[in-house]
Amino acid sequence: MSRARFAPLVAALTVGAVALVGCGESSGSGGSKADTGPLSQVKVDGTDPAKEPTVTIAPKPLKLTGETKRVITEGEGTAAGKTDMISVKAQIINGTDGKVVTSTWKEGQTLGIDLTDKQMLPLFTSQLPGSKPGARVLIGAPTSSVYGPQGNTNLGLKAEDPILFVVDVVDVVAPLKQAEGAAVAPKAGLPTVTMNPGKAATITMPKTTAPTALVTQPLVTGTGDKVAKGQTIKVAYTGALWRNGQVFDSNAEGYPTAIGVGAVVPGWDKAIVGQPVGSRLLLVVPPADGYGAQGQGDIKGTDTMVFVVDILGAV
C-alpha cells in the first residue's frame, strides 16, 4: 500500500541497506580518556535535546572496521524492545572530515521508526533496542557496511568513509496487537467484516453499486492519541475489491508507514489522520482516492477498494 518514503534523512535511513555485523560496544561520555573503544576519537558536546549536538573528531579521519556503539546519555523509563516503535532525532556525520551530512535538527523533524521495519537500516534496528527515552546514542560503521560497496552518492559518502549517527531517543511506544476500544455499529449498506486473528479479515461486499466518495466507518473507536500528519504509524489491514470481494493485500502482523504525507494512497492519508490509536476502520476507497485511472496490479482503474484497518501505534 506504500507509495514512497519522504524527507532526506528518512531516505538516508532506508536506502541501500545491507546487513551489518556487530563488532562490540563501548560506553562513555564525550570521548574521554577512559574510553578506549573504536569511537574514542569522537567527542559529542551539548546536552539540550532541542539543540543540535556538536561532534568533534580528533584526530581525523576516524578509523572504523565494523559496527560499534557508545551510549552518551542513558535516558530514563522503559527501554525499547525489538518490536517497539520509537521517535528519534538523528544526525549523520562523515567520519573522514567530521562534517554533518544531514540531521533532523536542521530539517526541524522528529522521525518515527518501527523497529520491525525491514526497510530501515539494520544498523538502527539492531542497535536502538534497549534505548530509553532521553537516551543519546553514538553509532558508527564503515559506509560500505551501511550502504554497500557503492557508498551513498546522495549523501556524498564514499564506500571507504566511516559514518557516524548521533541519535536522541525522544519516545518509546509499544504497539497494540489489535484494535482496542468501544465497538461501533456500522451504517447499513456497507461491507461487513469478520476478523480472523493472525490472518486476513473476511470482507463481504453488498450487492449494490460502490460509493463514489471515500467512506470512513469506525468499527472500533480507540482510546489512544489521535494520529497526526507526518507520524509513522503501524497498522494491521486487509484490502479487497468491491466488484468481487477478492483480497489483494493484507498484513496481520503490522505494517509501518508514514501517514498524511503521500507515502500511501490518498484515501488512507485522508481517513487515518485524526483517528485515535486503537481504532478499527472500514474504508471504502474509490479510484480517485486509490491508484487512480491507471490502477495497480490486479486493481483496475475503475476498482473501488475496501479496507479494514487496525491502528496499532503511532510515533
C-alpha positions as CSV (number, residue, x, y, z in Angstrom):
1,M,0.0,0.0,0.0
2,S,3.0,2.2,0.3
3,R,3.8,4.8,-2.4
4,A,7.1,6.4,-1.4
5,R,9.2,7.4,1.6
6,F,9.7,11.1,2.4
7,A,12.3,13.5,3.7
8,P,16.1,13.4,3.2
9,L,17.0,11.8,6.5
10,V,14.3,9.2,6.2
11,A,15.7,8.2,2.8
12,A,19.1,8.1,4.3
13,L,18.0,5.5,6.9
14,T,16.2,3.3,4.4
15,V,18.1,3.3,1.0
16,G,20.5,0.6,0.0
17,A,20.7,-1.0,3.4
18,V,22.6,-4.3,3.9
19,A,23.0,-6.5,6.9
20,L,25.7,-5.4,9.4
21,V,27.9,-7.5,11.7
22,G,28.4,-6.0,15.2
23,C,32.0,-5.8,16.5
24,G,31.4,-4.8,20.1
25,E,30.2,-1.8,22.1
26,S,31.7,0.7,24.4
27,S,30.1,3.2,26.7
28,G,31.3,6.6,27.9
29,S,30.8,10.3,27.6
30,G,32.3,12.7,25.1
31,G,35.3,10.7,24.1
32,S,37.0,10.8,27.5
33,K,40.4,9.3,28.2
34,A,38.7,6.4,29.9
35,D,37.0,5.5,26.6
36,T,39.4,3.3,24.6
37,G,36.8,1.9,22.2
38,P,36.6,2.4,18.4
39,L,34.8,5.7,19.0
40,S,37.3,7.2,21.4
41,Q,38.3,9.8,18.8
42,V,34.8,11.2,18.8
43,K,33.5,13.9,21.3
44,V,29.8,14.8,21.4
45,D,29.1,18.2,23.0
46,G,25.7,19.6,24.0
47,T,23.0,18.4,26.5
48,D,20.0,20.3,25.3
49,P,17.9,17.9,23.2
50,A,16.3,20.8,21.4
51,K,19.7,21.9,20.0
52,E,21.8,20.0,17.5
53,P,24.8,18.4,19.2
54,T,28.4,19.3,18.1
55,V,30.6,16.4,17.1
56,T,34.4,16.7,17.1
57,I,36.7,14.0,15.7
58,A,40.3,14.2,16.7
59,P,42.5,13.1,15.1
60,K,40.8,12.8,11.7
61,P,40.0,10.6,9.8
62,L,38.1,8.2,12.1
63,K,39.0,4.6,11.5
64,L,36.2,2.0,11.8
65,T,36.3,-1.6,10.7
66,G,32.8,-2.6,11.8
67,E,29.7,-1.5,13.6
68,T,30.1,0.0,17.0
69,K,28.1,2.0,19.5
70,R,28.6,4.2,22.5
71,V,25.8,5.4,24.9
72,I,26.4,9.1,25.6
73,T,23.3,9.5,27.8
74,E,21.4,6.6,29.3
75,G,17.9,8.1,29.4
76,E,15.1,7.1,31.8
77,G,12.0,4.9,31.7
78,T,11.1,1.8,29.8
79,A,13.7,0.7,27.3
80,A,12.7,0.0,23.7
81,G,12.1,-3.7,22.8
82,K,12.8,-5.2,19.4
83,T,9.2,-4.9,18.3
84,D,8.5,-1.4,19.7
85,M,8.2,2.0,17.9
86,I,10.4,4.9,18.8
87,S,10.6,8.6,17.8
88,V,14.1,10.0,17.4
89,K,16.2,12.9,16.4
90,A,19.2,12.0,14.4
91,Q,22.4,13.4,12.8
92,I,24.6,11.8,10.2
93,I,28.3,12.7,10.1
94,N,31.1,11.8,7.6
95,G,33.8,10.4,9.9
96,T,36.5,11.3,7.3
97,D,36.1,15.1,7.6
98,G,33.8,15.4,10.5
99,K,31.1,17.3,8.5
100,V,27.4,16.9,9.2
101,V,25.7,15.3,6.2
102,T,22.1,15.8,7.3
103,S,20.1,16.0,10.5
104,T,16.6,16.2,11.8
105,W,17.6,19.3,13.8
106,K,18.3,21.1,10.6
107,E,15.2,19.7,8.9
108,G,13.0,20.6,12.0
109,Q,11.8,17.0,12.3
110,T,11.4,14.2,14.7
111,L,11.4,10.8,13.0
112,G,9.1,7.8,13.8
113,I,10.8,4.4,13.5
114,D,9.2,0.9,13.8
115,L,12.0,-1.4,15.0
116,T,10.5,-4.3,13.0
117,D,10.6,-2.3,9.7
118,K,12.7,-4.3,7.2
119,Q,13.2,-1.2,5.1
120,M,15.0,0.5,7.9
121,L,18.8,0.3,8.1
122,P,19.8,-2.9,10.1
123,L,22.2,-0.7,12.0
124,F,19.3,1.2,13.5
125,T,17.1,-1.8,14.2
126,S,19.9,-3.8,15.8
127,Q,21.5,-1.0,17.9
128,L,18.5,1.0,19.2
129,P,16.5,-1.7,21.0
130,G,17.4,-1.3,24.7
131,S,17.5,2.5,24.5
132,K,15.4,4.5,26.9
133,P,13.5,7.8,26.3
134,G,16.0,10.7,26.7
135,A,19.0,8.5,25.6
136,R,21.7,9.8,23.3
137,V,23.5,7.1,21.4
138,L,26.5,7.4,19.1
139,I,26.6,4.7,16.4
140,G,29.4,4.2,13.8
141,A,30.3,1.9,10.9
142,P,32.1,2.0,7.6
143,T,29.8,3.4,4.9
144,S,30.3,0.3,2.8
145,S,28.7,-1.8,5.6
146,V,25.7,0.5,5.8
147,Y,25.0,1.3,2.2
148,G,27.1,-1.3,0.3
149,P,30.2,-1.1,-1.9
150,Q,28.8,1.9,-3.9
151,G,28.6,4.1,-0.8
152,N,25.8,6.7,-0.8
153,T,26.3,9.3,-3.5
154,N,23.1,11.2,-2.5
155,L,24.8,11.9,0.9
156,G,28.3,12.4,-0.6
157,L,29.6,9.4,1.3
158,K,32.2,7.1,-0.3
159,A,32.4,3.4,0.5
160,E,35.6,3.9,2.4
161,D,34.3,6.8,4.6
162,P,33.4,6.0,8.2
163,I,29.8,7.1,9.0
164,L,28.5,8.3,12.4
165,F,24.9,8.6,13.7
166,V,24.1,10.6,16.7
167,V,20.6,9.5,17.8
168,D,18.4,11.1,20.5
169,V,15.6,8.8,21.6
170,V,12.5,11.0,22.2
171,D,9.9,8.4,23.0
172,V,9.2,4.7,23.1
173,V,5.8,3.2,22.2
174,A,4.8,-0.4,22.4
175,P,2.2,-1.0,19.6
176,L,-1.0,-2.8,20.3
177,K,-1.7,-6.4,19.0
178,Q,-5.1,-5.5,17.7
179,A,-7.7,-2.7,17.9
180,E,-8.8,-1.8,21.4
181,G,-11.8,0.4,22.3
182,A,-15.5,0.7,22.0
183,A,-17.3,-1.1,19.3
184,V,-19.3,1.0,16.8
185,A,-22.3,-0.3,14.8
186,P,-21.6,0.4,11.1
187,K,-24.1,2.1,8.8
188,A,-26.4,-0.2,6.8
189,G,-25.4,-1.0,3.2
190,L,-21.6,-1.1,3.9
191,P,-19.4,-4.2,3.5
192,T,-19.4,-6.5,6.6
193,V,-16.2,-7.6,8.3
194,T,-15.3,-10.8,10.2
195,M,-11.9,-10.6,11.9
196,N,-9.6,-13.7,11.8
197,P,-6.8,-13.4,14.4
198,G,-3.4,-13.7,12.7
199,K,-4.9,-13.9,9.2
200,A,-6.6,-11.6,6.6
201,A,-10.0,-10.4,7.6
202,T,-13.1,-11.6,5.8
203,I,-14.8,-8.7,4.0
204,T,-18.2,-9.4,2.5
205,M,-19.5,-7.0,-0.1
206,P,-23.1,-5.9,-0.5
207,K,-24.8,-6.5,-3.8
208,T,-25.0,-2.8,-4.6
209,T,-23.1,-0.2,-6.5
210,A,-19.9,1.1,-4.8
211,P,-20.0,4.6,-3.3
212,T,-18.3,7.2,-5.4
213,A,-16.9,9.1,-2.4
214,L,-14.5,8.0,0.3
215,V,-16.2,6.3,3.2
216,T,-14.6,6.1,6.7
217,Q,-16.6,4.0,9.0
218,P,-15.2,3.3,12.5
219,L,-15.8,-0.3,13.7
220,V,-13.9,0.3,17.0
221,T,-13.1,3.7,18.5
222,G,-9.7,3.6,20.1
223,T,-8.7,5.4,23.3
224,G,-5.1,6.4,22.3
225,D,-3.8,9.7,21.0
226,K,-5.0,10.9,17.6
227,V,-2.8,10.2,14.6
228,A,-1.1,13.3,13.3
229,K,0.1,14.2,9.9
230,G,3.7,13.1,9.3
231,Q,3.8,10.4,12.0
232,T,4.9,6.9,11.5
233,I,2.0,4.5,12.2
234,K,1.8,0.7,12.5
235,V,-1.4,-0.9,11.1
236,A,-2.8,-4.3,10.5
237,Y,-5.0,-4.4,7.5
238,T,-6.8,-6.3,4.8
239,G,-7.7,-4.9,1.4
240,A,-10.3,-6.4,-1.0
241,L,-12.1,-5.3,-4.2
242,W,-15.7,-4.2,-4.1
243,R,-16.5,-5.8,-7.5
244,N,-15.7,-9.4,-6.5
245,G,-14.5,-9.4,-2.9
246,Q,-11.0,-10.6,-3.9
247,V,-8.4,-9.9,-1.2
248,F,-5.5,-8.2,-3.0
249,D,-3.3,-7.4,0.1
250,S,-3.2,-8.0,3.8
251,N,-0.8,-7.7,6.8
252,A,-2.0,-9.2,10.1
253,E,1.3,-8.6,11.9
254,G,1.6,-4.9,11.4
255,Y,2.8,-2.6,8.6
256,P,4.7,0.6,9.4
257,T,4.3,3.6,7.1
258,A,4.4,7.4,7.2
259,I,0.9,8.9,7.1
260,G,-0.5,12.2,5.8
261,V,2.5,12.9,3.5
262,G,1.8,10.9,0.3
263,A,3.5,7.7,1.3
264,V,0.3,5.7,0.9
265,V,-2.8,6.1,-1.3
266,P,-4.7,9.3,-0.7
267,G,-7.7,7.5,0.9
268,W,-5.5,6.3,3.7
269,D,-4.0,9.7,4.3
270,K,-7.4,11.4,4.4
271,A,-9.1,8.7,6.6
272,I,-6.4,7.8,9.1
273,V,-5.1,11.2,10.1
274,G,-7.1,12.3,13.1
275,Q,-8.2,8.9,14.2
276,P,-7.3,7.6,17.7
277,V,-4.8,4.8,18.1
278,G,-6.6,1.6,18.9
279,S,-9.3,2.2,16.3
280,R,-10.5,-0.2,13.7
281,L,-11.7,1.5,10.5
282,L,-13.7,0.2,7.5
283,L,-12.5,2.3,4.5
284,V,-14.3,2.3,1.1
285,V,-11.8,3.9,-1.3
286,P,-12.9,4.9,-4.8
287,P,-10.3,5.1,-7.6
288,A,-9.7,8.8,-7.2
289,D,-8.5,8.2,-3.6
290,G,-6.7,5.0,-4.5
291,Y,-4.5,4.3,-7.5
292,G,-6.4,6.4,-10.0
293,A,-7.3,5.6,-13.6
294,Q,-4.0,3.6,-14.1
295,G,-4.8,1.1,-11.3
296,Q,-2.1,-1.2,-10.0
297,G,-1.6,-4.9,-10.5
298,D,-4.9,-6.7,-10.1
299,I,-6.6,-3.4,-9.2
300,K,-8.2,-1.9,-12.2
301,G,-8.5,1.9,-12.8
302,T,-12.3,1.5,-12.2
303,D,-12.0,-0.5,-9.0
304,T,-13.2,0.6,-5.6
305,M,-11.1,-0.8,-2.8
306,V,-12.3,-1.8,0.7
307,F,-10.0,-2.0,3.7
308,V,-10.3,-2.9,7.3
309,V,-7.5,-1.2,9.2
310,D,-6.4,-1.6,12.8
311,I,-4.3,1.4,14.0
312,L,-1.8,-0.3,16.4
313,G,0.5,2.6,17.2
314,A,1.9,6.0,16.1
315,V,5.1,7.9,16.8
